[in-house]
Amino acid sequence: MTDSRDAATVAESLRLEGDFSADEFEDVVERFGSLENRLRSFPSGSVVLILAMKERDQTSQRTTLEADVIGHPRLMATSVELDRDAALVEVRDDLIRQLTDRQNRGEPRQNRHLRENDPS
């Protein structure tokens, strides 16, 4: 596991694109607090998060959150929620799920079995 001082953070990794304004950055970082916990397993500078919203405040609005982690395939979460906050929560939670699934698939089955049945 990465030392928390050298771990990736949302604030250093996040880029806003599309119909987001620069003054929304701090609010988005705050809303992505639970994603920050998941990013701690990656070294600082190894993660790029790109949050984009297209056609804001229209019925065709689409929010995407892409995660590029060095050495791993790109992950993408999308939402068609019209409410900005609901869309942020949806893409955040989906990306956390994808990161967790990727980590669980990468663990050797034998080690996972031993951990689940360890009597200590």
C-alpha positions, 0 to 999 in steps of 0.5 A, spaced: 500 500 500 502 507 498 504 511 504 498 516 505 503 522 503 505 519 497 498 517 495 494 520 489 488 525 491 482 527 487 485 534 488 491 533 484 488 528 479 482 531 477 481 535 471 474 539 469 472 539 462 466 541 458 460 545 461 464 545 468 467 552 470 473 553 474 469 555 480 466 548 481 473 545 482 473 545 490 465 543 490 467 537 486 473 535 490 469 535 496 463 531 493 468 526 491 471 525 498 469 517 498 473 516 491 479 519 495 479 513 500 479 509 494 485 513 490 490 512 496 492 505 494 495 508 487 502 513 488 501 520 487 501 522 480 499 515 477 492 517 476 488 522 472 481 523 473 477 527 467 470 529 469 466 532 463 459 534 462 456 536 455 449 539 454 448 542 461 441 543 463 438 540 457 435 533 457 440 530 453 445 532 458 451 527 459 456 527 465 462 522 464 468 521 469 474 517 466 480 514 470 487 513 467 491 509 472 498 508 469 499 501 467 491 499 467 486 500 462 482 506 462 475 506 466 469 510 465 463 512 469 457 515 465 450 519 468 444 522 464 442 525 471 439 532 470 441 534 477 448 536 477 449 533 484 446 527 483 450 526 476 456 527 480 454 522 486 452 517 480 459 517 476 463 517 483 460 511 486 460 507 479 468 509 478 469 506 486 465 500 484 469 499 478 476 500 481 474 495 487 472 490 482 479 491 478 483 490 485 479 484 487 479 480 480 487 482 480 488 478 487 490 471 487 484 466 488 488 462 493 490 468 498 483 471 498 480 464 500 485 464 506 483 471 508 476 469 508 477 463 512 483 466 517 481 464 524 485 470 527 
